[in-house]
């Protein structure tokens, strides 16, 4: 397992067990070892319809572990509670979960439920997000914040104001100066006293990929000049008491606590200035940015890793706010954070299958037509001498000459194939052939790992079994889409290949897991080539024979589902095709009974194809 650095990025939730499979310990270190969940056993249960209680779902599958969410929330809260206590901070931490990281109903409901004891709230950035956040928080703690970020129109502002009528703690965070007029106007019309926050554009700049949000030229937030104008305007409208929260976000994956402290200190100064200007300040909301160590290096040297623990993060935040407020004799604010990545990344595992490898080997028969050539003789003796440089040169020359011959129509396809075979033989003989195999995976990168394609974000990818066997080869992964970008050829640790086991010729299956992808990937994924969302199961620990129970199982989007998303009408398509079959089969003649049989087969085959997922199907599914 050290090959894949599992201990580095996986602890305390994922590790290789004594059978060579990956096990999940959903409560982290609080779990008893006999309650570990073996991912291979779980896949068998989820996919195999013949197993007792088997679900017969198609891969790929996202496995959600709500207990991991619970543990992440508890760890975040206790890190801040400890920092507050040990530093004598005179207020508390009260976080929110930014739903954009994963808006799935069960993820959000679980977070609200688990976070209720900590008054944990939600953050929304659009109208559907505020709708879902409002309805979920109705079942949560009344003290929980609902932070309303993002671009706002009158409808959004009205929803947020309505939240207050429903006794939810909605805070309208101004991202644009123009939003203030809407808030003032609508709050009068709706007769609601709003709670207003403002998002500041800080000067502190995070230089990594996610840092484009930060700095004076960042995309979001109010400049210093705008903040001064907003305060003045609120004061003129006799609403300065409504301004209670200062928000900033310097970008995701903040690499170090020194940058964090810098940003938080600048924001704390701003907070104190707002207090001085007469605002009724209560909360400092430090945004997201709490990072994940995707490569297990804990170095903070790239966007893939951060050089701090949860505890160190919390300690740095509390210390910075406390230091500035004490110097300015300002009452300590409630500290809110909008950590998304840090809460949901670990909670799900994407499991998919490598189905075949691309065979580069050509046959080396029928080389008679080459035997006369000097090139062949020379190449042969170079191979015998083990002269690698010469061989490579000859291979190059021979290939070039033969391809030209093929283009001129002098060489047949069989002869060209033989040349390829010969060259492959030579390269193998001198140890110059490419040892990297291409594994075809039953997955779409665009649907399931969009950040890999979009921003070259890497996630740990590991076989979920056979970890007690030495991988025999190294490979890159090629997905199902007809797109050359649909590949994975960069891996954590700066590797361009992944150690992999040879596929068994007898049809033994080979399952891979992609880890730490619980944030952003599900919402960002598209339907390139009409590959839709994977199956999803929700898994809890249990005392049963497997140590787990599947509490929800939803098949992935069917071909009909994805077609519907593109305005096709699968039911009508089915009828059209059935009608065509009816017509064709009747006009073709043949025995009555045969016709009926064949028509039945065609209809059943079409029906199955609409209802199955678009991914490659195994025997059981067909
Ligand atoms: N809050 C805001 C305003 C954001 O823009 C983001 C993400 O970009 C987050 C919170 C979540 O950040 P993270 O996932 O780094 O916790």
Boltz pocket constraint, residues with backbone or C-beta under 6 A from the ligand:
constraints:
  - pocket:
      binder: B
      contacts: [[A, 98], [A, 101], [A, 123], [A, 149], [A, 249], [A, 251], [A, 252], [A, 253], [A, 287], [A, 288], [A, 289], [A, 290], [A, 338], [A, 339], [A, 340], [A, 341], [A, 342], [A, 519]]
      max_distance: 6.0
